Amino acid sequence: MARLPGWRYVWLALVVLSLMSVVSAAQSAEKIFPFPVSVFELDNGLKVVGVDYDSPGIIAYYTVVRTGSRNEVEPGFSGYAHFFEHMMFRGTEKYPTDAYNDAIKRLGADSNAFTTSDWTTYHTVASADAIETIIDLESDRFLNLSYSQDDYRTEAGAILGEYNLNFSNPISLLREKVHDLAFTTHPYKHTIIGLLEDIEAMPEHYDFSVEFYDRYYRPNNCIIVVVGDFDQAELERLVTRYYGAWEPGDFEPTIPVEPPQAREQTAEITWPNPTLPILTIGYHAPAFSDERIDMPALDVLSQLLFSQNAPLFQQLYLREQAVDVIQGGAVDSRDPPLFEIITRITKPDQIDHVRDAILAEIERFKTEPVDDTVLADTKSAMRYSFAGGLDSPGPIAETLGHYLQLTGDPETVNRVYELYDAVTAEDIMMVAATYFSDANRTVVLLTEEER
């Protein structure tokens, strides 16, 4: 998610940084999420968050399900959170698949879904005067999803096709391996799409799919986010009318806690087709928090290490041209994730040099305080990039949904950016020393298979 904290920020030009430094002090005193927010909750636990945003005639309607691949705790049953991203478009008795699709087309709406390790989201951007139709369609499939065993098997086959397509890219194999090595216990061990053997067995587990839906597609596990041109009283009336009969659930998954990594893990894997060497280095990182400084400080450190202005990028990418990709960071996660560094190396004889340069730069940040001006400009760039992305109903809904799935509180986004503003050079050294230890490291190298 390009608008969220972490390694996916796009760095701004130096001239923009110079301009921002003039106003950064004023910006830091303002809330990063500047739009009026309203919250109400139904008796069944369904929370609805409305954002008043000036987009005449347009709304974004997001349904956040606080379930992702981390909820797949039973051995042999990975991939079901992502599977339901597909199945939720299979229709109901009231709106079968074709009828649902036809209704969306008539509205001229943009409707889709995505799954992550922590959440699944169904999103629609449409005309504001279609809000009741959207609520009718969305509430119906969340309350009344219906699919036959044949439909189930067909979609399970489609998941296998998607897996095979994804794994025609060496990056998928690399990420699967590094997570498998780094995690021993937590479901972050498997990637979002699931393990191949579980996907191959999926067509025979119709009953489990029904159970998964029953567990997690409940109002007290979902949050609706509406952004744009809507009337608050009308929104409350419609949501109460269409979702009021949705029965809450009481299932609470037991998510295993990952023990501390005792020693460095390493592996080398090969790819059957032509490829440059790709190196991944992972460190166990802290879970998301809007109270502790560790996660925000690591996000800032990721920019200091891998942005286009960073010394390491200047050395390896620009001057030496030893890599053509280098990036790193940790995605905000409900449980401790990996801080993942990935780089593609231009020549096989440069592998050791690139790895050693990355590790040496990490070591430097453990003992050498970052320059105050560089730190201020880095934080200002992150804030400016984030705020600049809040420019239409869809991105605003997705961004707020991200923070809501983490804590359930819309004020989280403002609290965490107060932490970003508070990060010091000492915090950077602290997190580098705490999390970037040899024992906490997992290294996987992918190279072309010898012929």
C-alpha positions as CSV (number, residue, x, y, z in Angstrom):
1,M,0.0,0.0,0.0
2,A,1.9,2.9,-1.3
3,R,0.4,5.5,1.0
4,L,1.2,3.7,4.2
5,P,4.4,3.9,6.4
6,G,7.2,1.7,5.3
7,W,9.6,1.0,2.4
8,R,7.0,1.7,-0.3
9,Y,7.2,5.6,0.1
10,V,8.3,7.3,-3.1
11,W,11.0,9.9,-2.4
12,L,10.6,13.4,-3.5
13,A,13.0,15.6,-5.4
14,L,15.6,17.6,-3.5
15,V,13.9,20.9,-4.5
16,V,10.6,19.7,-2.8
17,L,12.6,18.7,0.3
18,S,14.0,22.2,0.5
19,L,10.5,23.6,0.3
20,M,9.1,21.3,2.9
21,S,11.8,22.0,5.4
22,V,10.4,25.6,5.6
23,V,7.0,24.4,6.7
24,S,7.8,21.1,8.4
25,A,7.5,22.6,11.9
26,A,4.0,23.9,11.1
27,Q,2.9,20.6,9.6
28,S,4.1,18.6,12.6
29,A,1.6,20.4,14.8
30,E,-1.3,19.5,12.5
31,K,-3.2,16.2,12.4
32,I,-2.0,14.1,9.4
33,F,-5.6,13.0,8.7
34,P,-7.4,16.3,8.4
35,F,-11.0,15.2,7.5
36,P,-14.0,15.1,9.9
37,V,-14.7,11.5,11.0
38,S,-17.9,10.1,12.5
39,V,-18.3,6.7,14.1
40,F,-21.4,4.7,15.0
41,E,-21.9,1.1,15.9
42,L,-24.9,-1.2,15.6
43,D,-26.1,-3.5,18.4
44,N,-24.5,-6.5,16.6
45,G,-21.0,-4.9,16.8
46,L,-20.7,-3.6,13.2
47,K,-18.7,-0.3,13.3
48,V,-19.3,2.3,10.6
49,V,-16.8,5.1,10.1
50,G,-17.8,8.0,7.9
51,V,-15.3,10.6,6.5
52,D,-16.7,13.9,5.3
53,Y,-14.6,14.6,2.1
54,D,-15.4,17.2,-0.6
55,S,-16.0,14.9,-3.6
56,P,-19.4,16.0,-5.0
57,G,-21.3,13.1,-6.3
58,I,-18.7,10.4,-5.4
59,I,-18.4,8.0,-2.5
60,A,-16.0,5.2,-1.6
61,Y,-17.5,2.2,0.3
62,Y,-15.1,-0.1,1.9
63,T,-15.9,-3.2,4.0
64,V,-12.9,-4.1,6.2
65,V,-12.8,-7.7,7.4
66,R,-10.2,-8.1,10.2
67,T,-9.1,-11.4,8.9
68,G,-6.1,-12.4,6.8
69,S,-3.6,-15.2,6.4
70,R,-2.6,-14.8,10.1
71,N,-6.0,-16.3,11.0
72,E,-5.1,-19.6,9.2
73,V,-3.8,-21.5,12.2
74,E,-4.9,-25.0,11.3
75,P,-2.2,-27.1,9.5
76,G,-3.3,-27.9,6.0
77,F,-5.7,-25.0,5.7
78,S,-3.7,-22.0,4.5
79,G,-5.1,-19.7,1.8
80,Y,-8.7,-19.4,2.9
81,A,-8.7,-15.7,3.7
82,H,-7.6,-15.0,0.1
83,F,-10.0,-17.7,-1.2
84,F,-12.9,-15.7,0.2
85,E,-11.8,-12.6,-1.6
86,H,-12.8,-14.7,-4.6
87,M,-15.9,-16.5,-3.2
88,M,-17.6,-13.3,-2.0
89,F,-18.2,-12.5,-5.7
90,R,-20.1,-15.8,-6.2
91,G,-23.5,-14.4,-5.4
92,T,-26.5,-15.0,-3.2
93,E,-30.1,-16.1,-3.8
94,K,-31.2,-12.5,-4.1
95,Y,-28.2,-11.4,-6.3
96,P,-26.6,-14.4,-8.1
97,T,-23.2,-13.8,-9.6
98,D,-24.5,-12.4,-12.9
99,A,-27.1,-10.2,-11.2
100,Y,-24.5,-8.7,-8.9
101,N,-22.1,-8.0,-11.7
102,D,-24.9,-6.5,-13.8
103,A,-25.9,-4.2,-10.9
104,I,-22.3,-3.0,-10.5
105,K,-22.0,-2.3,-14.2
106,R,-25.2,-0.3,-14.3
107,L,-23.8,1.8,-11.5
108,G,-20.6,2.4,-13.4
109,A,-18.9,1.5,-10.2
110,D,-15.3,0.4,-9.6
111,S,-15.6,-2.7,-7.3
112,N,-12.9,-5.2,-6.2
113,A,-11.2,-6.7,-3.2
114,F,-7.7,-7.5,-1.8
115,T,-6.3,-9.7,0.9
116,T,-3.2,-9.2,3.1
117,S,-1.7,-11.1,6.0
118,D,-4.0,-9.3,8.5
119,W,-7.1,-8.1,6.7
120,T,-9.4,-8.6,3.7
121,T,-11.2,-5.6,2.1
122,Y,-14.0,-5.3,-0.4
123,H,-14.2,-1.8,-2.0
124,T,-16.5,0.1,-4.3
125,V,-16.2,3.6,-5.6
126,A,-19.4,4.9,-7.2
127,S,-21.9,7.7,-7.6
128,A,-23.1,9.0,-4.3
129,D,-26.8,8.6,-5.3
130,A,-26.2,4.8,-5.6
131,I,-25.4,4.5,-1.9
132,E,-28.6,2.5,-1.0
133,T,-28.0,0.1,-3.9
134,I,-24.4,-0.4,-2.8
135,I,-25.4,-1.1,0.8
136,D,-28.1,-3.5,-0.4
137,L,-25.6,-5.4,-2.6
138,E,-22.8,-5.5,0.0
139,S,-25.0,-6.4,3.0
140,D,-26.7,-9.2,1.1
141,R,-23.4,-11.0,0.2
142,F,-22.1,-10.5,3.8
143,L,-25.2,-11.9,5.4
144,N,-26.3,-14.4,2.7
145,L,-23.4,-15.7,0.7
146,S,-24.4,-19.0,-0.9
147,Y,-22.3,-21.3,-3.1
148,S,-22.6,-24.9,-4.2
149,Q,-19.9,-27.5,-3.9
150,D,-19.4,-27.2,-7.7
151,D,-18.9,-23.5,-7.4
152,Y,-16.5,-24.0,-4.6
153,R,-14.4,-26.5,-6.5
154,T,-14.4,-24.2,-9.6
155,E,-13.1,-21.3,-7.5
156,A,-10.5,-23.5,-5.8
157,G,-9.2,-24.4,-9.2
158,A,-8.9,-20.8,-10.1
159,I,-6.8,-20.2,-6.9
160,L,-4.4,-22.9,-8.1
161,G,-4.1,-21.1,-11.4
162,E,-3.4,-17.9,-9.6
163,Y,-0.7,-19.6,-7.5
164,N,1.0,-21.0,-10.6
165,L,0.9,-17.6,-12.2
166,N,2.4,-15.9,-9.2
167,F,5.1,-18.4,-8.9
168,S,6.2,-17.9,-12.5
169,N,8.0,-14.9,-10.8
170,P,11.1,-15.8,-8.8
171,I,10.2,-13.1,-6.2
172,S,7.3,-15.2,-5.0
173,L,9.5,-18.3,-4.5
174,L,12.0,-16.1,-2.6
175,R,9.5,-14.6,-0.3
176,E,7.9,-18.0,0.4
177,K,11.3,-19.3,1.4
178,V,12.4,-16.5,3.6
179,H,9.1,-16.6,5.5
180,D,9.3,-20.3,5.9
181,L,12.8,-20.1,7.3
182,A,12.3,-17.0,9.5
183,F,9.0,-18.2,11.2
184,T,8.7,-21.5,13.0
185,T,5.3,-21.1,14.7
186,H,3.3,-18.0,13.6
187,P,1.0,-18.1,10.5
188,Y,3.2,-15.4,8.9
189,K,5.3,-18.5,8.0
190,H,3.1,-19.0,5.0
191,T,2.4,-16.4,2.3
192,I,-1.0,-14.9,1.7
193,I,-2.1,-17.1,-1.2
194,G,-1.3,-20.2,0.9
195,L,0.9,-23.3,0.5
196,L,0.8,-25.2,-2.7
197,E,-0.1,-28.5,-1.1
198,D,-3.0,-26.8,0.8
199,I,-4.3,-25.2,-2.4
200,E,-4.1,-28.5,-4.2
201,A,-6.2,-30.1,-1.4
202,M,-8.6,-27.1,-1.2
203,P,-11.3,-28.6,-3.6
204,E,-12.0,-31.4,-1.0
205,H,-12.6,-29.0,1.9
206,Y,-15.9,-27.4,1.2
207,D,-17.1,-27.9,4.8
208,F,-14.1,-26.1,6.1
209,S,-14.8,-23.1,3.8
210,V,-18.3,-22.8,5.2
211,E,-16.8,-22.9,8.7
212,F,-14.3,-20.2,7.8
213,Y,-17.0,-17.9,6.5
214,D,-19.1,-18.5,9.6
215,R,-16.2,-17.7,11.9
216,Y,-15.0,-14.5,10.4
217,Y,-17.7,-12.9,8.3
218,R,-19.5,-11.5,11.3
219,P,-20.4,-7.9,12.0
220,N,-18.2,-7.7,15.1
221,N,-15.2,-8.6,12.9
222,C,-16.0,-6.0,10.2
223,I,-15.8,-2.2,9.8
224,I,-17.5,-0.2,7.1
225,V,-15.7,2.9,5.9
226,V,-17.6,5.4,3.8
227,V,-15.8,8.5,2.3
228,G,-17.1,11.3,0.3
229,D,-20.5,12.8,-0.5
230,F,-23.1,11.3,1.9
231,D,-25.6,12.3,4.5
232,Q,-24.7,11.0,7.9
233,A,-28.3,10.5,9.1
234,E,-29.2,8.6,5.9
235,L,-26.1,6.5,6.2
236,E,-27.1,5.4,9.7
237,R,-30.6,4.7,8.6
238,L,-29.5,2.5,5.7
239,V,-26.9,0.6,7.5
240,T,-29.3,-0.1,10.4
241,R,-31.9,-1.3,7.9
242,Y,-29.7,-3.6,5.8
243,Y,-27.2,-4.9,8.4
244,G,-29.3,-4.9,11.5
245,A,-30.2,-8.6,11.2
246,W,-26.6,-9.7,10.8
247,E,-25.8,-12.0,13.8
248,P,-22.5,-11.5,15.6
249,G,-20.1,-14.3,16.2
250,D,-17.9,-15.3,19.2
251,F,-15.1,-17.1,17.6
252,E,-11.6,-15.9,18.7
253,P,-8.6,-17.5,16.9
254,T,-5.6,-18.5,19.0
255,I,-2.7,-17.0,17.1
256,P,0.6,-18.7,18.0
257,V,3.3,-16.4,19.3
258,E,6.5,-16.6,17.4
259,P,9.5,-17.3,19.8
260,P,12.7,-15.2,19.4
261,Q,14.9,-16.4,16.7
262,A,18.0,-18.0,18.2
263,R,20.4,-18.0,15.3
264,E,20.9,-16.7,11.8
265,Q,19.0,-18.7,9.1
266,T,20.4,-18.9,5.6
267,A,19.5,-20.7,2.4
268,E,20.3,-20.7,-1.3
269,I,17.7,-21.6,-3.9
270,T,17.8,-21.7,-7.7
271,W,15.5,-20.6,-10.5
272,P,15.2,-22.7,-13.7
273,N,15.0,-19.7,-16.0
274,P,17.4,-16.9,-16.7
275,T,17.6,-14.4,-13.8
276,L,20.0,-12.1,-12.1
277,P,20.9,-13.0,-8.5
278,I,18.3,-11.8,-6.0
279,L,19.2,-11.4,-2.3
280,T,16.7,-11.1,0.6
281,I,17.6,-10.3,4.2
282,G,14.9,-10.4,6.8
283,Y,14.9,-9.3,10.4
284,H,12.1,-9.9,12.9
285,A,10.5,-6.5,13.6
286,P,8.0,-5.2,16.1
287,A,4.2,-5.3,15.6
288,F,2.4,-2.1,14.8
289,S,1.9,0.2,17.7
290,D,0.7,3.8,18.0
291,E,2.2,4.0,21.5
292,R,5.8,2.7,21.2
293,I,8.5,4.4,19.1
294,D,10.1,1.2,17.7
295,M,8.0,0.6,14.7
296,P,8.0,4.3,13.5
297,A,11.7,4.5,14.1
298,L,12.3,1.5,11.9
299,D,10.1,3.0,9.2
300,V,12.3,6.1,9.3
301,L,15.4,4.0,9.3
302,S,14.2,2.2,6.1
303,Q,14.2,5.5,4.3
304,L,17.6,6.4,5.6
305,L,18.9,3.1,4.3
306,F,17.2,2.7,1.0
307,S,15.8,5.9,-0.3
308,Q,17.2,7.4,-3.5
309,N,19.1,9.9,-1.5
310,A,20.6,7.3,0.9
311,P,24.3,6.7,0.8
312,L,23.8,3.0,0.3
313,F,21.6,3.6,-2.7
314,Q,24.0,6.2,-4.1
315,Q,26.9,3.7,-3.8
316,L,25.4,0.4,-5.0
317,Y,22.8,1.7,-7.5
318,L,24.2,4.9,-8.9
319,R,28.0,4.8,-8.7
320,E,28.9,1.1,-8.8
321,Q,25.8,-0.1,-10.6
322,A,26.1,-3.3,-8.7
323,V,22.3,-3.5,-8.2
324,D,19.3,-2.5,-10.2
325,V,16.8,-2.9,-7.3
326,I,17.3,-2.2,-3.6
327,Q,14.6,-1.6,-1.1
328,G,13.6,-2.6,2.4
329,G,11.2,-2.1,5.2
330,A,8.4,-3.7,7.3
331,V,4.7,-3.6,6.6
332,D,2.5,-2.5,9.5
333,S,1.3,-5.7,11.0
334,R,-0.9,-6.8,14.0
335,D,1.9,-9.3,15.0
336,P,5.6,-9.0,14.6
337,P,6.5,-9.1,10.9
338,L,9.8,-9.2,9.0
339,F,11.7,-6.2,8.0
340,E,12.6,-7.4,4.5
341,I,15.5,-6.1,2.4
342,I,15.5,-7.2,-1.2
343,T,18.0,-6.4,-3.9
344,R,18.7,-7.7,-7.4
345,I,22.4,-7.9,-8.2
346,T,23.7,-7.1,-11.7
347,K,26.6,-9.6,-11.7
348,P,27.0,-12.9,-9.9
349,D,30.6,-12.0,-8.8
350,Q,29.1,-8.9,-6.9
351,I,26.9,-10.9,-4.5
352,D,29.3,-10.9,-1.5
353,H,30.2,-7.3,-2.1
354,V,26.5,-6.2,-2.1
355,R,25.6,-8.2,1.0
356,D,28.6,-6.9,2.9
357,A,27.8,-3.3,1.9
358,I,24.2,-3.6,3.2
359,L,25.3,-5.2,6.5
360,A,28.1,-2.6,7.0
361,E,25.6,0.3,6.4
362,I,23.2,-1.3,9.0
363,E,26.1,-1.5,11.5
364,R,27.0,2.2,10.9
365,F,23.5,3.2,11.9
366,K,23.9,1.4,15.3
367,T,26.7,3.7,16.4
368,E,26.6,6.8,14.2
369,P,23.8,9.3,14.9
370,V,22.0,10.5,11.7
371,D,22.4,14.2,10.9
372,D,19.6,16.3,12.4
373,T,18.9,18.0,9.0
374,V,18.8,14.7,7.2
375,L,16.5,13.2,9.8
376,A,14.1,16.2,9.7
377,D,14.0,16.1,5.9
378,T,13.3,12.4,5.9
379,K,10.4,12.6,8.3
380,S,9.0,15.6,6.4
381,A,9.2,13.7,3.1
382,M,7.3,10.8,4.6
383,R,4.7,13.0,6.0
384,Y,4.3,15.0,2.8
385,S,4.1,11.8,0.7
386,F,1.4,10.3,3.0
387,A,-0.7,13.5,3.1
388,G,-0.4,13.9,-0.7
389,G,-1.9,10.5,-1.2
390,L,-5.1,11.5,0.6
391,D,-6.5,13.0,-2.6
392,S,-9.7,11.1,-3.4
393,P,-12.3,8.9,-1.7
394,G,-10.7,5.6,-2.5
395,P,-7.2,6.2,-1.2
396,I,-8.6,7.9,1.9
397,A,-10.9,4.9,2.6
398,E,-8.1,2.4,2.0
399,T,-5.7,4.3,4.2
400,L,-8.1,4.7,7.1
401,G,-9.2,1.1,6.7
402,H,-5.6,0.0,7.1
403,Y,-5.3,1.7,10.5
404,L,-8.8,0.5,11.5
405,Q,-7.9,-3.1,10.9
406,L,-4.9,-2.7,13.1
407,T,-6.6,-1.1,16.1
408,G,-10.3,-0.4,15.3
409,D,-9.7,3.3,16.2
410,P,-9.7,6.0,13.5
411,E,-7.5,8.2,15.6
412,T,-4.7,5.7,15.3
413,V,-3.5,7.4,12.1
414,N,-2.9,10.7,13.9
415,R,-1.3,9.1,16.9
416,V,1.2,7.1,14.9
417,Y,2.2,10.2,12.9
418,E,2.9,12.0,16.2
419,L,5.3,9.2,16.9
420,Y,6.9,9.6,13.5
421,D,7.4,13.3,14.3
422,A,9.0,12.4,17.6
423,V,11.6,9.9,16.3
424,T,15.2,11.0,17.2
425,A,18.6,10.1,16.1
426,E,19.0,8.1,19.4
427,D,15.8,6.1,18.5
428,I,17.3,5.2,15.1
429,M,20.4,3.8,16.8
430,M,18.3,2.0,19.4
431,V,16.1,0.1,16.9
432,A,19.1,-0.7,14.6
433,A,20.9,-2.2,17.6
434,T,17.8,-4.0,18.9
435,Y,16.4,-5.6,15.8
436,F,19.3,-5.9,13.3
437,S,21.3,-8.5,15.2
438,D,23.0,-11.5,13.5
439,A,20.9,-14.0,15.4
440,N,17.7,-12.2,14.3
441,R,18.6,-12.4,10.6
442,T,17.4,-14.6,7.8
443,V,19.2,-14.5,4.5
444,V,18.1,-16.2,1.2
445,L,19.9,-16.0,-2.1
446,L,18.2,-16.9,-5.3
447,T,20.4,-17.6,-8.4
448,E,19.9,-19.0,-11.8
449,E,20.0,-22.8,-12.0
450,E,23.2,-24.1,-13.5
451,R,22.7,-25.9,-16.9
